Structures are given as C-alpha cells and as structure tokens.
Amino acid sequence: MTIPAQVLVNILVFTLVVHVVLITVAYLIYVERKVAAYIQDRIGPNRVGFDFGIPQLKFLRGFLGLGQPLADGLKFLLKEDYAPDRVDKWLFTLAPVAIIVPALIGFAIIPFGGTIVLPDFSILGIHFTGGEIVVAGLAADAGVIYLLGVASLGVYGVTLGGWASNNKYSFLGGLRCSAQMISYEIPLGLSLLAVLLLVGSLSPTDIIAHQREHGWLAFGQPIAAVIFFLAILAEANRAPFDNAEAEQELVGGYHTEYSSMRFALFFLAEYAHMITSSAFFALLFLGGWQPVPFLDALPESAAGLAGVGLAALKFGIYFGKVLTLVVLMMVIRWTIPRLRYDQVMIMAWQAIIPISLAVVVLTSIMVYFDQTTLLPMLLANGVLFVLIMSVRRLIPKTDTSRRIPLYGSRFNPMPGETVRTGPMGGIAREDRPIQGTAPTA
C-alpha cells in the first residue's frame, strides 16, 4: 500500500495545530484580561495557580494567575446547562457547533512551516512516497478559496443562535451580525482580490514566495492591508464592531440565553476566528513565515532533520506574527469606543467598499502595465490615498451625531453662568492623598 507523504504530514499538522489553537485560545482570554487591566490601571488575574489546594504544590500557588483559564474551563463544564422554554432545541444546540467548527478548520490551508523535502519511507508496512511537502493541514492550490468559503459559514452559527433563542435581544443581535458580516465580506474579498491580482496565484505558498522576492505586501498594498484588517475585525465581531453583542443595548446579543459549555463555544469561537483571520492577514501581507520584510533570511526548504527543524522555526515565526496581531486587536478593543450600528453600516457601504473597489482598479492597471514591484505599487497607493482625501472633502457631511443643545447643561450654560467640570479643591485635587493635602494654586 503506497500513500503520498503529504497526506501523513497533513494529518499530523492539522492535529497538532488544532491542539495548539485550543490551548492558545484559553490563554488569549487570560492575555485579554491582562491587557484590559493594564490599560485600565488594574492588576487582572493574579491569584489562581496550579496548586489545586494540595499542600505539596504550594510553590505553584499564585503563579501569575496562569491557572485562571483552567479554572474558567472547569466552571463552564460544571455549570448548569440551561435552555429557556419555547426555544428551538435542535437549532439552539446546533448554533454553537455551527460557529466553532468553521473557526477550527479554516486555518488548515495556512502553510505554517513552509515546505520540507522528505525521502520515501515506510511505517507499519505502509509505504510513503516523499518529495517536496507543504507543512500545512491541507495542501491545496486554491487554498485561499477554501478559507473564504469556510470563513463565510460562521455567520450561520450567529444567525441560528439569535433566531432559535426565542428572545428579542438575541434576534436583534443575530440580525445585526448577519448584516454586518455580509457587508464587510465585500471589502474583505475585494482587498484579497487586489493581492491575488498582484501575485497571480491562489496558492498560499505562491503568495509567500512572491513576498520573499518583492517584499511584504503590507508595504506594496498598504490601503488593501488596512481594509482587510478592518474587515476581519468586523467579521470576528471585535470592537469597535461588536454591535451584535452590545451589552448596553442587547444584554448579550445573540448568545444572551446561552450558558455552560454552549456559551463557552461561542466564546472560544470568537478567539479562534481571531487566530484564523490573523493567520490569513500574516499570509497575505506580512510574508507568512518570513522573519524580516526585505531580507530572504530562511531557505525555502531543507531535507531530513534539518527540514523538520526549519519547519518548526518557521512555525514559531508565523505564530509569533499571529499572536502579535491578536494582541493588537485586544488593544484596539480597550482603546477605541464602539461605533453605533448605523455608523458601522454607513462606513462599510459609503467608504470602505468604494475604496476597496478603487484599490482593485488601481491594482489591475498596475498589473496591466507590468509595474508590480514594491516601489511603483507604494507610489500608486500614495496617489490613491491623496485622491481619497481630496474626494472626502467634497462629500457632504451628515449631522446625525451633532450635540443637541440643552439649556443649562455644561455644553449650553445659562447667561452669566461659569461651568466648572473638575473638582474644586481639597483632597480630590491632590496627587498625593496618602502624604497629605498640599496647597494648590
């Protein structure tokens, strides 16, 4: 019996990366809580260690709070799995599965480890034919199409969860998410099309090879990179696009009625989508496993143990880029306030989609004239940016968000009234409350 070695590598890589992603997702929740605490001048999780109440493991108590994800997972497993009356039980249960599965299979086409050269070998009487092997869960020439198709399935889980819950808040959250994801899939696809026009291939390995030769596309296609990043934020329901679960308006949005592991699956799917979309961004615009932008520092492939070590190094570099992008998403969440739902849709249809269309037209023109190297593309994107800023001044501005004057308020005081918004004196104006109040000017 003869099997291509690529099949064995695909199975091993997919199994390994699924477990790496699941462990990373658990600790990304911990990292997000730490990032939020740092931005808000708090401490964050710092108590739960790995001692499990055993005196002999006292030295693992605390341990920077790294046991918090394990405690949270046990909490979700042991909580009561509650479903309200009059929900559609089958769809209510299917929705978390429908959202977590696409998140855990989308990264299969990502060539985390590049390529390696393997000789022919046999295991348990099964003969494997070697050659140049792509270190990925799925070696597909049209891998980008696969990832787009899988990513578009995530909206079904949100929609089913919102509709099957028999709750108005959940239903509104599902409607918002459906409209938002459909809207932002358009600029996501157009910015991706600009990259594919430039590279001339749908293969992930060819996209990385193009960037090894011409430099990262984040420099050659900066406008497309920004649009793509905004689109993946909206597709993952991350702030400032998290209107589908806006706590101030919709309680919890589409997962309001969920608890226990059903809710945990929604939670895990969000972070898994962040990892997959960040891996896709790193593939398209950050050179994949290439460590530096303009220097081909690593060989394409190697044979034997050297190839395995090289693949592990490339995986570490690639995954480091992914984690950096995920942390950037976290910083954005805790820095920029949420946009209103109408602003999110207006921004998509009146700004981002027209700009992404302009990027595709510009890229097509540059490809037609065979000016696809880094410098001409960067200059063309600079010209397009100046043109966008010029046209923006001609667009009439809406006054939807204008501040309505309220007589006697701090923004519209009564005649002769002096508005004071800060503390007037005493310890409230003292920067050293423990040392004592000092006279202030």
N, C-alpha and C positions, 0 to 999 in steps of 0.2 A: 504494500500500500504506500503510495507516494503522495505527499501533501506539500504544497509550497510553504517555505519557512515563513512567508509573510503572514499566513493565516495564524500560525502559532504566536508570532510576535503581536499581531492584532489582539488576540485573546488575552495575552499576558499584560499588554499595555493598558487595555481597557479595564481589566480587573484591578490593576494597580492604581490607575488614575481615579477610578470611581471611589476607592477607599481613601485616597489622598484628598479628594474633593470633599468627601463626607467629614473627615477629620478637620479639614481646613474650615469648612462651613461652621462647625461647632465653635472653633476658636475665633472665627471672624466676628461672631456675636460678642465674644469677650473683648476683642480688639475695639469693636464699635463702642461698647460701653466705656472703655478706657479713653478712646478719642473724645467721646462726648464729655466725659468727666474732666479731661484736660482743658477742653475749650470752655467749659462752664466753671472752671476753677474748683473742681471737686476731686475726689480720690478714685472713685469707681470700685469695682470688685477687688477686694484685697484680703478676704477672710478665709474662703473655702480652699483648703489644700487637699492632700491625698492621704491624710491620716486615718479617715473613716472611723474616728473615735477609738482607735486602737492605741493603747499607751506606748507600745513598742515603735509605732510610727509617728511619735510626737514630733520628730525632727521635720516631718513633711507638713506640719500644721501651718496654715497661712499660705506659704509658698507662692506669694504674689497673687493669690486668688485664682491660680490656674486650674483649680478643681471646680470652678464655677460652671463651666459648660457641662461637666459630668453631672453635677447636682441638678442643673436645669433639665437635662435629658431624663434623669430619673423622675423628676417632678412631673414632666409631661407623660411619662409612661404610667405613673401611678395615679394620675388624676382621673376623676370620673369622666367617662366618655358620654357626654350628654348631647342629645338631639331634641330640639323642641318638637311639640306636636305639630301635625299638619305639614311637615317638611316632606319633600320627595326623597325618601330614604335612600333609594338607589343612586340618584344623582348627587345627593348630599354626601354620600360616601365616595362616589367616583370623582368628584371635583378635586380633592387634594391629590389624588393619584394622577389625574389628567394634567396637573400643573407641575408635579415633581418629576415625572418621567421625562418630558422634553428637556428639563433642566439638567438631567443626569446622563443624557445620551447625545446632547448637542456637541460636546467637546470631542467626540470620537474622531473627527477628521483633523483635529489640530496636531501637526507634526512636532510634538514637544521635544523629541530627541533627534530631529533631523533624519539622516539616513545612516545605516551601517552596512558593512559588507560581511555576509555570513557564508561559510562553506557548506557543502552538503553534509548532513549528519543524520543519525538515526537515534530514536528514543523508543524503547519497548517494542522493537520490531517495526516501528513506523519510520519510513524514510522521508526526510525533509529536504527539499531542493533549495539551495541557498541562492546567493546573488545579492544585489543591492536592495536592502529592505528599508521601508519607511517606518520609523518608530512612531506609530500612531495607532489608535484604536480601530481606525478604518482608513485604509489607503485607497482613496477614490480620486480619480482625476477631476471629477465635478464635485469635489467636496464642499465648495462654497454653496452650491445649490442645495446640498443636503442640509447644511447648517441653517440656511434661510428657511427651508421647509419645516425643520424641526422647531426652530425658534418661534415660528408663526403659530404653532399649536398651543403655546402657553396661554393664549387668550381664552381658550375654551374652558380651562380649569377655573379661571376667574369668573367667566360668564355663568358657568354651571353652578358654581358656589353661590353667586349672588342671586340667581333665579330660584334654585332649589331650597334656599333657606326660608322662603315664605316670610321675608322681612323687608320692609320698605327701605331701610338703611342699606341692607345688603344688595337689594335690587338696584338702587341708585349707584352704589359703588361698582357693581358689575357693568352697568350702562356706561359709566364714566370711563372705566378701564377699557372696555371694548372700543369705544370711540377714540380714546387716546392712543391705544396700541395700533389701531388701523391707520390713524392719521400719521403717526410717527414711523410706521413701516415704510411709508413712501420716501421720505428723505433718507432713511437708512438704506433702502435699496438703491436710490439714486447716487448717494455717495459711494456705495460699494461698486456701482456700475462705472463710476469715474475711475476707480482703481483698476477694475478689470479691463477697461479700455486701454489703460496705460500699460498694463502688464501683458495683455493679450492671451491670458490663460485663466481657467477656472481652478487649476490645481493649487493647493496650498503650498506645496514645495516650490512651484514655479514663482509664486508671489514672493516667497522669502529669497529665492535665488535672484530675482530682479532687484530686490533691495540690497542684496550683497554687492551687486555690480554698480547700482546707480545711487545708493544711499536710501535712507529710510523715507518712506512716503509721507511721514509727518512733516518733512521739510519740503518735499515736492508737491504735496497736496494738502497744505495746512487748513484750507477752508473745508475741504471734504472731511478732514480728521475732526475738526470741531463739530461739524454737523453730525458725524457718525457718533461721537461721544455723547452729544445731547440726545440723539435718538436712542442709544442704548440705556441712558438714564430713564427716559420715558418708557421704554419697553420693559424695564425691570421695576417700574413703579417706584423709583427712588426720588427723593426730594431733589429739586423743587417741583417734581411732577407727581407727587404721591397723593393726588386728589381722590383716587379710588378708595383710599382708607383714611381719609382726613378725619382725625379724631374729633376736632372741634365741630365738624358738621355731620359726620356719618357714623359716629361712635367708633366703629372699627371697619366700616366699609363692607366689602364682600365677605370677610371672614368674621363678622360680628357674632354669629351664632355658633361658631366652632370652638371646641375645647379639646383638651387632651392631645393625643397624637395627631388628630386631624388638623388641629390648629398648628401643631409643630411642623407638619408637612408644608403648609403654606409658608411658614417662617423660613424653613430650610430651603424651599424653592426660590425664595427671593435672593438669598445669598448664593445659591448655586447658579442662578441666572446671572448674577453679578460676575461670578468667576468665568462662566462661559463667554459672556459678552466682552469681558476684559481680555480674555484669551484671543477672541476674534479681532479685537482692536489691535492687540500686540502683533497679531499675524499680518494685518493689513497695513499698519502704519509705523510699527516700531521694530520691524526687521525680524520678528519671531525670536529665534534663539541667538541672533547676532548680538554680541555684547556691546559694541560701540557703533555709532552711526556710519562713519566713513572709513572704517578700517576692517578688512576681512581677517579677523583675528583667529578664527577657528576654521579648520578644514571642513570640507563638505561631508566627508565620511572617512571611516577607518575600518580595519578588519580585526577580528578576534576580540581579545580582552580590551585592546586599545579602543575599539569601536564601542564596546559597552561603556567604558569609562567616559568616552567622548559624548555618548548619548546622555549619560547621567549628568554631565556638566551642562550640556545644552538644556536639559530639562530644568536644572536649577536656575539657569539664567532666565529661561522663558517664564517659569513660575514666579520668579522674583519680580519680573515686569508686571505679571498679572496681579500679584499682591499689592504692588505699588499703586496700580490703577484702582484697585478696590479701596485702598485707604484714601485715595483722592476722592472717590465717591462719598466716603464717610465724612470727610472734612467738608465737602460741599453740602451734605445734608445738615450738618450742625452749624453752618455758616450763613447759607442763603435761605431766606424765608420762602415758604410755599407760595407758588403762583396760584391765583384764582383759576377756576376751571375754564372760564371764558378766555382768560389770558393765555392759558396753555393752548387752546384750540386756535385762537387768533394767531399766536406766534407760529404754529405749525403751518397753517394754510396761507397766511399773508406774508410770512417772512422766510421760514426755513425751507419750505417746499420750492418757492420761486428761486431762492439762492442755490439750492441743490440742482435744480434744472439748469441754471446758468453754469454751474461747475461742470455738469455733464457736457454741455455745448462747448465750453472752453476746452475741455479735455479732448473732445472729438476734433476740434480744429487743430490743436497741437499735435495730435496723433496723425492727422492728415498731412501736415507739413513736416512730419518726422522730427519734431522738436520735443522729445520726451525725456531728455536728460534733466538733472536736478535744477540747474540754473535757469534754463528757459521756463520750466514749469513754475518755479518760485516767482520769477518776474511776472508771469502771466497771472498767477494768483494775486500778486500785489496790485496789478492793474485792475483786476476784478474787484478787489476789496475797495479800492478808491472809487470805482464806479458804483458799488453798492452804497457806500457812504454818501455819494453825491445824490443818488436817486432817493435815498432815505429822507433827505431834506425836503424833497418835493412832495412826499406823501402827506396828505392832511392828517393831523393828529386828532385823536378822539379825546373827549373829556370825560370818559366813563369813570375814571378814578379820581376826579377832581375832589378836593376837600370842600365840603358844604359848610359855609359859614354858619356858626351857631352863636347867636348873640350872647355875650357874657362868658364865652368859653375862652380858653387860653389862646386860641388862634384868632379870636374875634372879640377882644375885650371891650368893655363899655368905655365911653369917653372919659378920659381922666384917670382910668384905672391902670395900674402898673402890674404886669403879670410877672410873678415870681414862681419858677418851677422847681428850684432846688431848695434844700434845707436852709433855714435862715441862720442857724448858729448852733452853738453848743457842741455836744459830742458827735452829732450827726455830721459835722463838717471836719471832724478830727481824723487824721490819717493814722494816729497812734492812740487808739482808745484805751489800750492797756496801760501805757505810760502816763496817760492823763491828758486832759484838755489843754491845748496851748492856745494862746491868743491868736486870732486870725484877723487879717486886715479886712 
